[in-house]
Every structure is written in C-alpha cells, then in structure tokens.
C-alpha cells in the first residue's frame, strides 16, 4: 500500500519534486515552502484548488522569467 501511494505521489507531483530537489540544494527556506505547498495540496480540504493555483502561479513565474530575465 505504501509503495502504491508513493508511486501515485510521484506521478502527480514529479515536477514539484524536481523543483524541490533543485531549489533545496540552494536554499532551505524555499525547500520548506515547497514542502508545505505539497502537503497542503495533498491534505487540505481544497487541495486540488491549491495545487491548481500553485501550478498557475509557478507557470506564470516561469514565463515571466523567459520573457523578462
């Protein structure tokens, strides 16, 4: 059961986990903030909405960095 849940979590959060790994190597505060975001997305009553909003926000910030470095 634990392995199944781990694979599900990896499948839905692989991008955030990748960002968490890269940012976590540089800044512990960002690593903690993204960890809280993942936990809220999984456990909060409105988790899918939180995840969607975070996805839009991070995508917008990524586009902003591409357009205006």
mmCIF file as Biopython writes it, N, C-alpha, C and O atoms, coordinates in Angstrom:
data_model
#
loop_
_atom_site.group_PDB
_atom_site.id
_atom_site.type_symbol
_atom_site.label_atom_id
_atom_site.label_alt_id
_atom_site.label_comp_id
_atom_site.label_asym_id
_atom_site.label_entity_id
_atom_site.label_seq_id
_atom_site.pdbx_PDB_ins_code
_atom_site.Cartn_x
_atom_site.Cartn_y
_atom_site.Cartn_z
_atom_site.occupancy
_atom_site.B_iso_or_equiv
_atom_site.auth_seq_id
_atom_site.auth_asym_id
_atom_site.pdbx_PDB_model_num
ATOM 1   N N  . UNK A ? 1  ? 0.823   -1.173 0.000   1.0 0.0 1  A 1 
ATOM 2   C CA . UNK A ? 1  ? 0.000   0.000  0.000   1.0 0.0 1  A 1 
ATOM 3   C C  . UNK A ? 1  ? 0.879   1.254  0.000   1.0 0.0 1  A 1 
ATOM 4   O O  . UNK A ? 1  ? 0.586   2.223  -0.700  1.0 0.0 1  A 1 
ATOM 5   N N  . UNK A ? 2  ? 1.944   1.229  0.779   1.0 0.0 2  A 1 
ATOM 6   C CA . UNK A ? 2  ? 2.836   2.387  0.834   1.0 0.0 2  A 1 
ATOM 7   C C  . UNK A ? 2  ? 3.533   2.636  -0.494  1.0 0.0 2  A 1 
ATOM 8   O O  . UNK A ? 2  ? 3.695   3.782  -0.914  1.0 0.0 2  A 1 
ATOM 9   N N  . UNK A ? 3  ? 3.945   1.562  -1.150  1.0 0.0 3  A 1 
ATOM 10  C CA . UNK A ? 3  ? 4.601   1.717  -2.452  1.0 0.0 3  A 1 
ATOM 11  C C  . UNK A ? 3  ? 3.626   2.266  -3.486  1.0 0.0 3  A 1 
ATOM 12  O O  . UNK A ? 3  ? 4.001   3.087  -4.324  1.0 0.0 3  A 1 
ATOM 13  N N  . UNK A ? 4  ? 2.364   1.810  -3.427  1.0 0.0 4  A 1 
ATOM 14  C CA . UNK A ? 4  ? 1.351   2.326  -4.354  1.0 0.0 4  A 1 
ATOM 15  C C  . UNK A ? 4  ? 1.106   3.804  -4.146  1.0 0.0 4  A 1 
ATOM 16  O O  . UNK A ? 4  ? 0.987   4.560  -5.111  1.0 0.0 4  A 1 
ATOM 17  N N  . UNK A ? 5  ? 1.028   4.224  -2.885  1.0 0.0 5  A 1 
ATOM 18  C CA . UNK A ? 5  ? 0.826   5.650  -2.589  1.0 0.0 5  A 1 
ATOM 19  C C  . UNK A ? 5  ? 2.047   6.467  -3.018  1.0 0.0 5  A 1 
ATOM 20  O O  . UNK A ? 5  ? 1.910   7.573  -3.542  1.0 0.0 5  A 1 
ATOM 21  N N  . UNK A ? 6  ? 3.231   5.917  -2.792  1.0 0.0 6  A 1 
ATOM 22  C CA . UNK A ? 6  ? 4.449   6.619  -3.204  1.0 0.0 6  A 1 
ATOM 23  C C  . UNK A ? 6  ? 4.510   6.819  -4.713  1.0 0.0 6  A 1 
ATOM 24  O O  . UNK A ? 6  ? 4.904   7.886  -5.183  1.0 0.0 6  A 1 
ATOM 25  N N  . UNK A ? 7  ? 4.124   5.804  -5.468  1.0 0.0 7  A 1 
ATOM 26  C CA . UNK A ? 7  ? 4.110   5.928  -6.931  1.0 0.0 7  A 1 
ATOM 27  C C  . UNK A ? 7  ? 3.050   6.926  -7.392  1.0 0.0 7  A 1 
ATOM 28  O O  . UNK A ? 7  ? 3.279   7.686  -8.333  1.0 0.0 7  A 1 
ATOM 29  N N  . UNK A ? 8  ? 1.883   6.924  -6.728  1.0 0.0 8  A 1 
ATOM 30  C CA . UNK A ? 8  ? 0.851   7.903  -7.065  1.0 0.0 8  A 1 
ATOM 31  C C  . UNK A ? 8  ? 1.351   9.315  -6.802  1.0 0.0 8  A 1 
ATOM 32  O O  . UNK A ? 8  ? 1.155   10.211 -7.623  1.0 0.0 8  A 1 
ATOM 33  N N  . UNK A ? 9  ? 2.001   9.514  -5.651  1.0 0.0 9  A 1 
ATOM 34  C CA . UNK A ? 9  ? 2.515   10.834 -5.286  1.0 0.0 9  A 1 
ATOM 35  C C  . UNK A ? 9  ? 3.590   11.280 -6.282  1.0 0.0 9  A 1 
ATOM 36  O O  . UNK A ? 9  ? 3.622   12.439 -6.696  1.0 0.0 9  A 1 
ATOM 37  N N  . UNK A ? 10 ? 4.455   10.362 -6.655  1.0 0.0 10 A 1 
ATOM 38  C CA . UNK A ? 10 ? 5.495   10.682 -7.628  1.0 0.0 10 A 1 
ATOM 39  C C  . UNK A ? 10 ? 4.877   11.043 -8.976  1.0 0.0 10 A 1 
ATOM 40  O O  . UNK A ? 10 ? 5.352   11.955 -9.651  1.0 0.0 10 A 1 
ATOM 41  N N  . UNK A ? 11 ? 3.827   10.335 -9.367  1.0 0.0 11 A 1 
ATOM 42  C CA . UNK A ? 11 ? 3.183   10.592 -10.654 1.0 0.0 11 A 1 
ATOM 43  C C  . UNK A ? 11 ? 2.505   11.944 -10.728 1.0 0.0 11 A 1 
ATOM 44  O O  . UNK A ? 11 ? 2.518   12.585 -11.779 1.0 0.0 11 A 1 
ATOM 45  N N  . UNK A ? 12 ? 1.907   12.394 -9.619  1.0 0.0 12 A 1 
ATOM 46  C CA . UNK A ? 12 ? 1.183   13.655 -9.680  1.0 0.0 12 A 1 
ATOM 47  C C  . UNK A ? 12 ? 2.043   14.854 -9.279  1.0 0.0 12 A 1 
ATOM 48  O O  . UNK A ? 12 ? 1.706   15.989 -9.619  1.0 0.0 12 A 1 
ATOM 49  N N  . UNK A ? 13 ? 3.118   14.630 -8.581  1.0 0.0 13 A 1 
ATOM 50  C CA . UNK A ? 13 ? 3.922   15.747 -8.062  1.0 0.0 13 A 1 
ATOM 51  C C  . UNK A ? 13 ? 5.368   15.714 -8.555  1.0 0.0 13 A 1 
ATOM 52  O O  . UNK A ? 13 ? 6.238   16.317 -7.926  1.0 0.0 13 A 1 
ATOM 53  N N  . UNK A ? 14 ? 5.644   15.026 -9.663  1.0 0.0 14 A 1 
ATOM 54  C CA . UNK A ? 14 ? 7.034   14.869 -10.089 1.0 0.0 14 A 1 
ATOM 55  C C  . UNK A ? 14 ? 7.689   16.210 -10.407 1.0 0.0 14 A 1 
ATOM 56  O O  . UNK A ? 14 ? 8.873   16.402 -10.130 1.0 0.0 14 A 1 
ATOM 57  N N  . UNK A ? 15 ? 6.927   17.138 -10.988 1.0 0.0 15 A 1 
ATOM 58  C CA . UNK A ? 15 ? 7.524   18.431 -11.340 1.0 0.0 15 A 1 
ATOM 59  C C  . UNK A ? 15 ? 7.884   19.223 -10.082 1.0 0.0 15 A 1 
ATOM 60  O O  . UNK A ? 15 ? 8.965   19.805 -9.998  1.0 0.0 15 A 1 
ATOM 61  N N  . UNK A ? 16 ? 6.972   19.243 -9.104  1.0 0.0 16 A 1 
ATOM 62  C CA . UNK A ? 16 ? 7.278   19.947 -7.857  1.0 0.0 16 A 1 
ATOM 63  C C  . UNK A ? 16 ? 8.433   19.272 -7.116  1.0 0.0 16 A 1 
ATOM 64  O O  . UNK A ? 16 ? 9.258   19.944 -6.498  1.0 0.0 16 A 1 
ATOM 65  N N  . UNK A ? 17 ? 8.485   17.952 -7.182  1.0 0.0 17 A 1 
ATOM 66  C CA . UNK A ? 17 ? 9.596   17.251 -6.537  1.0 0.0 17 A 1 
ATOM 67  C C  . UNK A ? 17 ? 10.919  17.593 -7.215  1.0 0.0 17 A 1 
ATOM 68  O O  . UNK A ? 17 ? 11.948  17.727 -6.553  1.0 0.0 17 A 1 
ATOM 69  N N  . UNK A ? 18 ? 10.885  17.733 -8.535  1.0 0.0 18 A 1 
ATOM 70  C CA . UNK A ? 18 ? 12.103  18.139 -9.244  1.0 0.0 18 A 1 
ATOM 71  C C  . UNK A ? 18 ? 12.547  19.538 -8.858  1.0 0.0 18 A 1 
ATOM 72  O O  . UNK A ? 18 ? 13.731  19.785 -8.629  1.0 0.0 18 A 1 
ATOM 73  N N  . UNK A ? 19 ? 11.584  20.457 -8.788  1.0 0.0 19 A 1 
ATOM 74  C CA . UNK A ? 19 ? 11.892  21.824 -8.364  1.0 0.0 19 A 1 
ATOM 75  C C  . UNK A ? 19 ? 12.376  21.822 -6.918  1.0 0.0 19 A 1 
ATOM 76  O O  . UNK A ? 19 ? 13.312  22.539 -6.566  1.0 0.0 19 A 1 
ATOM 77  N N  . UNK A ? 20 ? 11.736  21.014 -6.091  1.0 0.0 20 A 1 
ATOM 78  C CA . UNK A ? 20 ? 12.119  20.905 -4.691  1.0 0.0 20 A 1 
ATOM 79  C C  . UNK A ? 20 ? 13.560  20.425 -4.561  1.0 0.0 20 A 1 
ATOM 80  O O  . UNK A ? 20 ? 14.304  20.922 -3.716  1.0 0.0 20 A 1 
ATOM 81  N N  . UNK A ? 21 ? 13.955  19.475 -5.382  1.0 0.0 21 A 1 
ATOM 82  C CA . UNK A ? 21 ? 15.333  18.980 -5.347  1.0 0.0 21 A 1 
ATOM 83  C C  . UNK A ? 21 ? 16.323  20.060 -5.771  1.0 0.0 21 A 1 
ATOM 84  O O  . UNK A ? 21 ? 17.331  20.284 -5.101  1.0 0.0 21 A 1 
ATOM 85  N N  . UNK A ? 22 ? 16.032  20.725 -6.881  1.0 0.0 22 A 1 
ATOM 86  C CA . UNK A ? 22 ? 16.952  21.743 -7.394  1.0 0.0 22 A 1 
ATOM 87  C C  . UNK A ? 22 ? 17.051  22.934 -6.448  1.0 0.0 22 A 1 
ATOM 88  O O  . UNK A ? 22 ? 18.152  23.390 -6.139  1.0 0.0 22 A 1 
ATOM 89  N N  . UNK A ? 23 ? 15.909  23.440 -5.986  1.0 0.0 23 A 1 
ATOM 90  C CA . UNK A ? 23 ? 15.911  24.595 -5.084  1.0 0.0 23 A 1 
ATOM 91  C C  . UNK A ? 23 ? 16.421  24.205 -3.706  1.0 0.0 23 A 1 
ATOM 92  O O  . UNK A ? 23 ? 17.087  24.993 -3.034  1.0 0.0 23 A 1 
ATOM 93  N N  . UNK A ? 24 ? 16.104  22.983 -3.289  1.0 0.0 24 A 1 
ATOM 94  C CA . UNK A ? 24 ? 16.539  22.530 -1.974  1.0 0.0 24 A 1 
ATOM 95  C C  . UNK A ? 24 ? 18.042  22.463 -1.832  1.0 0.0 24 A 1 
ATOM 96  O O  . UNK A ? 24 ? 18.577  22.578 -0.729  1.0 0.0 24 A 1 
ATOM 97  N N  . UNK A ? 25 ? 18.721  22.277 -2.944  1.0 0.0 25 A 1 
ATOM 98  C CA . UNK A ? 25 ? 20.176  22.269 -2.903  1.0 0.0 25 A 1 
ATOM 99  C C  . UNK A ? 25 ? 20.741  23.654 -2.634  1.0 0.0 25 A 1 
ATOM 100 O O  . UNK A ? 25 ? 21.881  23.795 -2.189  1.0 0.0 25 A 1 
ATOM 101 N N  . UNK A ? 26 ? 19.937  24.673 -2.906  1.0 0.0 26 A 1 
ATOM 102 C CA . UNK A ? 26 ? 20.431  26.039 -2.792  1.0 0.0 26 A 1 
ATOM 103 C C  . UNK A ? 26 ? 19.873  26.792 -1.583  1.0 0.0 26 A 1 
ATOM 104 O O  . UNK A ? 26 ? 20.569  27.625 -1.003  1.0 0.0 26 A 1 
ATOM 105 N N  . UNK A ? 27 ? 18.620  26.508 -1.193  1.0 0.0 27 A 1 
ATOM 106 C CA . UNK A ? 27 ? 18.001  27.342 -0.168  1.0 0.0 27 A 1 
ATOM 107 C C  . UNK A ? 27 ? 17.010  26.508 0.647   1.0 0.0 27 A 1 
ATOM 108 O O  . UNK A ? 27 ? 16.021  26.006 0.114   1.0 0.0 27 A 1 
ATOM 109 N N  . UNK A ? 28 ? 17.284  26.370 1.921   1.0 0.0 28 A 1 
ATOM 110 C CA . UNK A ? 28 ? 16.439  25.562 2.793   1.0 0.0 28 A 1 
ATOM 111 C C  . UNK A ? 28 ? 15.051  26.176 2.987   1.0 0.0 28 A 1 
ATOM 112 O O  . UNK A ? 28 ? 14.078  25.440 3.153   1.0 0.0 28 A 1 
ATOM 113 N N  . UNK A ? 29 ? 14.939  27.497 2.969   1.0 0.0 29 A 1 
ATOM 114 C CA . UNK A ? 29 ? 13.638  28.153 3.135   1.0 0.0 29 A 1 
ATOM 115 C C  . UNK A ? 29 ? 12.710  27.837 1.961   1.0 0.0 29 A 1 
ATOM 116 O O  . UNK A ? 29 ? 11.528  27.567 2.173   1.0 0.0 29 A 1 
ATOM 117 N N  . UNK A ? 30 ? 13.222  27.866 0.727   1.0 0.0 30 A 1 
ATOM 118 C CA . UNK A ? 30 ? 12.403  27.521 -0.436  1.0 0.0 30 A 1 
ATOM 119 C C  . UNK A ? 30 ? 12.002  26.055 -0.390  1.0 0.0 30 A 1 
ATOM 120 O O  . UNK A ? 30 ? 10.884  25.700 -0.766  1.0 0.0 30 A 1 
ATOM 121 N N  . UNK A ? 31 ? 12.899  25.214 0.065   1.0 0.0 31 A 1 
ATOM 122 C CA . UNK A ? 31 ? 12.594  23.795 0.185   1.0 0.0 31 A 1 
ATOM 123 C C  . UNK A ? 31 ? 11.449  23.579 1.176   1.0 0.0 31 A 1 
ATOM 124 O O  . UNK A ? 31 ? 10.556  22.771 0.922   1.0 0.0 31 A 1 
ATOM 125 N N  . UNK A ? 32 ? 11.469  24.288 2.292   1.0 0.0 32 A 1 
ATOM 126 C CA . UNK A ? 32 ? 10.400  24.175 3.281   1.0 0.0 32 A 1 
ATOM 127 C C  . UNK A ? 32 ? 9.088   24.715 2.721   1.0 0.0 32 A 1 
ATOM 128 O O  . UNK A ? 32 ? 8.035   24.115 2.939   1.0 0.0 32 A 1 
ATOM 129 N N  . UNK A ? 33 ? 9.132   25.834 2.006   1.0 0.0 33 A 1 
ATOM 130 C CA . UNK A ? 33 ? 7.913   26.423 1.444   1.0 0.0 33 A 1 
ATOM 131 C C  . UNK A ? 33 ? 7.271   25.488 0.416   1.0 0.0 33 A 1 
ATOM 132 O O  . UNK A ? 33 ? 6.052   25.313 0.423   1.0 0.0 33 A 1 
ATOM 133 N N  . UNK A ? 34 ? 8.064   24.894 -0.454  1.0 0.0 34 A 1 
ATOM 134 C CA . UNK A ? 34 ? 7.507   23.974 -1.442  1.0 0.0 34 A 1 
ATOM 135 C C  . UNK A ? 34 ? 7.016   22.689 -0.797  1.0 0.0 34 A 1 
ATOM 136 O O  . UNK A ? 34 ? 6.049   22.092 -1.271  1.0 0.0 34 A 1 
ATOM 137 N N  . UNK A ? 35 ? 7.666   22.251 0.279   1.0 0.0 35 A 1 
ATOM 138 C CA . UNK A ? 35 ? 7.189   21.079 1.009   1.0 0.0 35 A 1 
ATOM 139 C C  . UNK A ? 35 ? 5.823   21.348 1.620   1.0 0.0 35 A 1 
ATOM 140 O O  . UNK A ? 35 ? 4.944   20.487 1.581   1.0 0.0 35 A 1 
ATOM 141 N N  . UNK A ? 36 ? 5.639   22.530 2.182   1.0 0.0 36 A 1 
ATOM 142 C CA . UNK A ? 36 ? 4.336   22.906 2.744   1.0 0.0 36 A 1 
ATOM 143 C C  . UNK A ? 36 ? 3.288   22.963 1.634   1.0 0.0 36 A 1 
ATOM 144 O O  . UNK A ? 36 ? 2.148   22.547 1.841   1.0 0.0 36 A 1 
ATOM 145 N N  . UNK A ? 37 ? 3.654   23.464 0.477   1.0 0.0 37 A 1 
ATOM 146 C CA . UNK A ? 37 ? 2.726   23.529 -0.654  1.0 0.0 37 A 1 
ATOM 147 C C  . UNK A ? 37 ? 2.291   22.126 -1.068  1.0 0.0 37 A 1 
ATOM 148 O O  . UNK A ? 37 ? 1.111   21.909 -1.342  1.0 0.0 37 A 1 
ATOM 149 N N  . UNK A ? 38 ? 3.201   21.186 -1.118  1.0 0.0 38 A 1 
ATOM 150 C CA . UNK A ? 38 ? 2.867   19.807 -1.477  1.0 0.0 38 A 1 
ATOM 151 C C  . UNK A ? 38 ? 1.952   19.195 -0.424  1.0 0.0 38 A 1 
ATOM 152 O O  . UNK A ? 38 ? 0.970   18.536 -0.764  1.0 0.0 38 A 1 
ATOM 153 N N  . UNK A ? 39 ? 2.266   19.407 0.852   1.0 0.0 39 A 1 
ATOM 154 C CA . UNK A ? 39 ? 1.431   18.859 1.926   1.0 0.0 39 A 1 
ATOM 155 C C  . UNK A ? 39 ? 0.029   19.462 1.877   1.0 0.0 39 A 1 
ATOM 156 O O  . UNK A ? 39 ? -0.954  18.739 2.039   1.0 0.0 39 A 1 
ATOM 157 N N  . UNK A ? 40 ? -0.081  20.763 1.658   1.0 0.0 40 A 1 
ATOM 158 C CA . UNK A ? 40 ? -1.402  21.394 1.553   1.0 0.0 40 A 1 
ATOM 159 C C  . UNK A ? 40 ? -2.192  20.835 0.368   1.0 0.0 40 A 1 
ATOM 160 O O  . UNK A ? 40 ? -3.398  20.605 0.465   1.0 0.0 40 A 1 
ATOM 161 N N  . UNK A ? 41 ? -1.503  20.622 -0.738  1.0 0.0 41 A 1 
ATOM 162 C CA . UNK A ? 41 ? -2.172  20.061 -1.905  1.0 0.0 41 A 1 
ATOM 163 C C  . UNK A ? 41 ? -2.685  18.662 -1.666  1.0 0.0 41 A 1 
ATOM 164 O O  . UNK A ? 41 ? -3.689  18.259 -2.255  1.0 0.0 41 A 1 
ATOM 165 N N  . UNK A ? 42 ? -2.013  17.913 -0.811  1.0 0.0 42 A 1 
ATOM 166 C CA . UNK A ? 42 ? -2.427  16.544 -0.525  1.0 0.0 42 A 1 
ATOM 167 C C  . UNK A ? 42 ? -3.464  16.449 0.590   1.0 0.0 42 A 1 
ATOM 168 O O  . UNK A ? 42 ? -4.369  15.619 0.515   1.0 0.0 42 A 1 
ATOM 169 N N  . UNK A ? 43 ? -3.349  17.287 1.628   1.0 0.0 43 A 1 
ATOM 170 C CA . UNK A ? 43 ? -4.145  17.086 2.829   1.0 0.0 43 A 1 
ATOM 171 C C  . UNK A ? 43 ? -5.240  18.125 3.071   1.0 0.0 43 A 1 
ATOM 172 O O  . UNK A ? 43 ? -6.180  17.842 3.814   1.0 0.0 43 A 1 
ATOM 173 N N  . UNK A ? 44 ? -5.157  19.284 2.489   1.0 0.0 44 A 1 
ATOM 174 C CA . UNK A ? 44 ? -6.145  20.334 2.747   1.0 0.0 44 A 1 
ATOM 175 C C  . UNK A ? 44 ? -7.489  19.979 2.099   1.0 0.0 44 A 1 
ATOM 176 O O  . UNK A ? 44 ? -7.522  19.268 1.094   1.0 0.0 44 A 1 
ATOM 177 N N  . UNK A ? 45 ? -8.585  20.466 2.664   1.0 0.0 45 A 1 
ATOM 178 C CA . UNK A ? 45 ? -9.902  20.187 2.074   1.0 0.0 45 A 1 
ATOM 179 C C  . UNK A ? 45 ? -10.021 20.676 0.625   1.0 0.0 45 A 1 
ATOM 180 O O  . UNK A ? 45 ? -10.697 20.041 -0.185  1.0 0.0 45 A 1 
ATOM 181 N N  . UNK A ? 46 ? -9.384  21.775 0.298   1.0 0.0 46 A 1 
ATOM 182 C CA . UNK A ? 46 ? -9.418  22.311 -1.069  1.0 0.0 46 A 1 
ATOM 183 C C  . UNK A ? 46 ? -8.066  22.089 -1.751  1.0 0.0 46 A 1 
ATOM 184 O O  . UNK A ? 46 ? -7.567  22.965 -2.456  1.0 0.0 46 A 1 
ATOM 185 N N  . UNK A ? 47 ? -7.482  20.913 -1.534  1.0 0.0 47 A 1 
ATOM 186 C CA . UNK A ? 47 ? -6.160  20.596 -2.062  1.0 0.0 47 A 1 
ATOM 187 C C  . UNK A ? 47 ? -6.017  20.742 -3.569  1.0 0.0 47 A 1 
ATOM 188 O O  . UNK A ? 47 ? -5.052  21.351 -4.030  1.0 0.0 47 A 1 
ATOM 189 N N  . UNK A ? 48 ? -6.960  20.195 -4.362  1.0 0.0 48 A 1 
ATOM 190 C CA . UNK A ? 48 ? -6.830  20.353 -5.810  1.0 0.0 48 A 1 
ATOM 191 C C  . UNK A ? 48 ? -6.834  21.812 -6.260  1.0 0.0 48 A 1 
ATOM 192 O O  . UNK A ? 48 ? -6.119  22.169 -7.196  1.0 0.0 48 A 1 
ATOM 193 N N  . UNK A ? 49 ? -7.622  22.652 -5.610  1.0 0.0 49 A 1 
ATOM 194 C CA . UNK A ? 49 ? -7.650  24.078 -5.966  1.0 0.0 49 A 1 
ATOM 195 C C  . UNK A ? 49 ? -6.323  24.742 -5.597  1.0 0.0 49 A 1 
ATOM 196 O O  . UNK A ? 49 ? -5.826  25.594 -6.334  1.0 0.0 49 A 1 
ATOM 197 N N  . UNK A ? 50 ? -5.759  24.354 -4.467  1.0 0.0 50 A 1 
ATOM 198 C CA . UNK A ? 50 ? -4.459  24.894 -4.058  1.0 0.0 50 A 1 
ATOM 199 C C  . UNK A ? 50 ? -3.391  24.465 -5.054  1.0 0.0 50 A 1 
ATOM 200 O O  . UNK A ? 50 ? -2.551  25.269 -5.457  1.0 0.0 50 A 1 
ATOM 201 N N  . UNK A ? 51 ? -3.425  23.205 -5.448  1.0 0.0 51 A 1 
ATOM 202 C CA . UNK A ? 51 ? -2.459  22.711 -6.427  1.0 0.0 51 A 1 
ATOM 203 C C  . UNK A ? 51 ? -2.582  23.403 -7.769  1.0 0.0 51 A 1 
ATOM 204 O O  . UNK A ? 51 ? -1.579  23.736 -8.400  1.0 0.0 51 A 1 
ATOM 205 N N  . UNK A ? 52 ? -3.826  23.622 -8.206  1.0 0.0 52 A 1 
ATOM 206 C CA . UNK A ? 52 ? -4.053  24.305 -9.475  1.0 0.0 52 A 1 
ATOM 207 C C  . UNK A ? 52 ? -3.551  25.741 -9.426  1.0 0.0 52 A 1 
ATOM 208 O O  . UNK A ? 52 ? -2.905  26.214 -10.361 1.0 0.0 52 A 1 
ATOM 209 N N  . UNK A ? 53 ? -3.855  26.436 -8.324  1.0 0.0 53 A 1 
ATOM 210 C CA . UNK A ? 53 ? -3.405  27.823 -8.176  1.0 0.0 53 A 1 
ATOM 211 C C  . UNK A ? 53 ? -1.885  27.899 -8.128  1.0 0.0 53 A 1 
ATOM 212 O O  . UNK A ? 53 ? -1.286  28.788 -8.733  1.0 0.0 53 A 1 
ATOM 213 N N  . UNK A ? 54 ? -1.268  26.977 -7.417  1.0 0.0 54 A 1 
ATOM 214 C CA . UNK A ? 54 ? 0.201   26.946 -7.353  1.0 0.0 54 A 1 
ATOM 215 C C  . UNK A ? 54 ? 0.793   26.658 -8.728  1.0 0.0 54 A 1 
ATOM 216 O O  . UNK A ? 54 ? 1.813   27.235 -9.103  1.0 0.0 54 A 1 
ATOM 217 N N  . UNK A ? 55 ? 0.155   25.771 -9.472  1.0 0.0 55 A 1 
ATOM 218 C CA . UNK A ? 55 ? 0.622   25.468 -10.825 1.0 0.0 55 A 1 
ATOM 219 C C  . UNK A ? 55 ? 0.552   26.678 -11.743 1.0 0.0 55 A 1 
ATOM 220 O O  . UNK A ? 55 ? 1.486   26.954 -12.495 1.0 0.0 55 A 1 
ATOM 221 N N  . UNK A ? 56 ? -0.568  27.398 -11.676 1.0 0.0 56 A 1 
ATOM 222 C CA . UNK A ? 56 ? -0.697  28.615 -12.487 1.0 0.0 56 A 1 
ATOM 223 C C  . UNK A ? 56 ? 0.327   29.666 -12.077 1.0 0.0 56 A 1 
ATOM 224 O O  . UNK A ? 56 ? 0.929   30.326 -12.924 1.0 0.0 56 A 1 
ATOM 225 N N  . UNK A ? 57 ? 0.515   29.812 -10.775 1.0 0.0 57 A 1 
ATOM 226 C CA . UNK A ? 57 ? 1.477   30.795 -10.279 1.0 0.0 57 A 1 
ATOM 227 C C  . UNK A ? 57 ? 2.900   30.455 -10.710 1.0 0.0 57 A 1 
ATOM 228 O O  . UNK A ? 57 ? 3.624   31.320 -11.202 1.0 0.0 57 A 1 
ATOM 229 N N  . UNK A ? 58 ? 3.299   29.204 -10.528 1.0 0.0 58 A 1 
ATOM 230 C CA . UNK A ? 58 ? 4.658   28.808 -10.905 1.0 0.0 58 A 1 
ATOM 231 C C  . UNK A ? 58 ? 4.860   28.855 -12.417 1.0 0.0 58 A 1 
ATOM 232 O O  . UNK A ? 58 ? 5.940   29.215 -12.887 1.0 0.0 58 A 1 
ATOM 233 N N  . UNK A ? 59 ? 3.827   28.492 -13.184 1.0 0.0 59 A 1 
ATOM 234 C CA . UNK A ? 59 ? 3.933   28.592 -14.647 1.0 0.0 59 A 1 
ATOM 235 C C  . UNK A ? 59 ? 4.058   30.047 -15.079 1.0 0.0 59 A 1 
ATOM 236 O O  . UNK A ? 59 ? 4.852   30.369 -15.964 1.0 0.0 59 A 1 
ATOM 237 N N  . UNK A ? 60 ? 3.277   30.924 -14.458 1.0 0.0 60 A 1 
ATOM 238 C CA . UNK A ? 60 ? 3.370   32.349 -14.772 1.0 0.0 60 A 1 
ATOM 239 C C  . UNK A ? 60 ? 4.731   32.925 -14.434 1.0 0.0 60 A 1 
ATOM 240 O O  . UNK A ? 60 ? 5.287   33.716 -15.196 1.0 0.0 60 A 1 
ATOM 241 N N  . UNK A ? 61 ? 5.268   32.526 -13.285 1.0 0.0 61 A 1 
ATOM 242 C CA . UNK A ? 61 ? 6.609   32.997 -12.922 1.0 0.0 61 A 1 
ATOM 243 C C  . UNK A ? 61 ? 7.660   32.466 -13.889 1.0 0.0 61 A 1 
ATOM 244 O O  . UNK A ? 61 ? 8.609   33.174 -14.227 1.0 0.0 61 A 1 
ATOM 245 N N  . UNK A ? 62 ? 7.494   31.223 -14.333 1.0 0.0 62 A 1 
ATOM 246 C CA . UNK A ? 62 ? 8.427   30.679 -15.316 1.0 0.0 62 A 1 
ATOM 247 C C  . UNK A ? 62 ? 8.365   31.426 -16.641 1.0 0.0 62 A 1 
ATOM 248 O O  . UNK A ? 62 ? 9.398   31.721 -17.241 1.0 0.0 62 A 1 
ATOM 249 N N  . UNK A ? 63 ? 7.157   31.729 -17.096 1.0 0.0 63 A 1 
ATOM 250 C CA . UNK A ? 63 ? 7.007   32.503 -18.338 1.0 0.0 63 A 1 
ATOM 251 C C  . UNK A ? 63 ? 7.566   33.906 -18.190 1.0 0.0 63 A 1 
ATOM 252 O O  . UNK A ? 63 ? 8.169   34.450 -19.115 1.0 0.0 63 A 1 
ATOM 253 N N  . UNK A ? 64 ? 7.359   34.485 -17.017 1.0 0.0 64 A 1 
ATOM 254 C CA . UNK A ? 64 ? 7.893   35.817 -16.756 1.0 0.0 64 A 1 
ATOM 255 C C  . UNK A ? 64 ? 9.423   35.819 -16.839 1.0 0.0 64 A 1 
ATOM 256 O O  . UNK A ? 64 ? 10.022  36.757 -17.366 1.0 0.0 64 A 1 
ATOM 257 N N  . UNK A ? 65 ? 10.039  34.773 -16.322 1.0 0.0 65 A 1 
ATOM 258 C CA . UNK A ? 65 ? 11.492  34.676 -16.403 1.0 0.0 65 A 1 
ATOM 259 C C  . UNK A ? 65 ? 11.982  34.483 -17.832 1.0 0.0 65 A 1 
ATOM 260 O O  . UNK A ? 65 ? 13.062  34.954 -18.189 1.0 0.0 65 A 1 
ATOM 261 N N  . UNK A ? 66 ? 11.191  33.790 -18.652 1.0 0.0 66 A 1 
ATOM 262 C CA . UNK A ? 66 ? 11.577  33.610 -20.050 1.0 0.0 66 A 1 
ATOM 263 C C  . UNK A ? 66 ? 11.459  34.928 -20.808 1.0 0.0 66 A 1 
ATOM 264 O O  . UNK A ? 66 ? 12.338  35.280 -21.595 1.0 0.0 66 A 1 
ATOM 265 N N  . UNK A ? 67 ? 10.365  35.655 -20.568 1.0 0.0 67 A 1 
ATOM 266 C CA . UNK A ? 67 ? 10.116  36.899 -21.291 1.0 0.0 67 A 1 
ATOM 267 C C  . UNK A ? 67 ? 10.978  38.035 -20.773 1.0 0.0 67 A 1 
ATOM 268 O O  . UNK A ? 67 ? 11.507  38.822 -21.558 1.0 0.0 67 A 1 
ATOM 269 N N  . UNK A ? 68 ? 11.121  38.126 -19.476 1.0 0.0 68 A 1 
ATOM 270 C CA . UNK A ? 68 ? 11.848  39.246 -18.858 1.0 0.0 68 A 1 
ATOM 271 C C  . UNK A ? 68 ? 12.876  38.721 -17.868 1.0 0.0 68 A 1 
ATOM 272 O O  . UNK A ? 68 ? 12.611  38.657 -16.667 1.0 0.0 68 A 1 
ATOM 273 N N  . UNK A ? 69 ? 14.049  38.345 -18.368 1.0 0.0 69 A 1 
ATOM 274 C CA . UNK A ? 69 ? 15.064  37.745 -17.470 1.0 0.0 69 A 1 
ATOM 275 C C  . UNK A ? 69 ? 15.581  38.765 -16.561 1.0 0.0 69 A 1 
ATOM 276 O O  . UNK A ? 69 ? 16.438  38.473 -15.728 1.0 0.0 69 A 1 
#
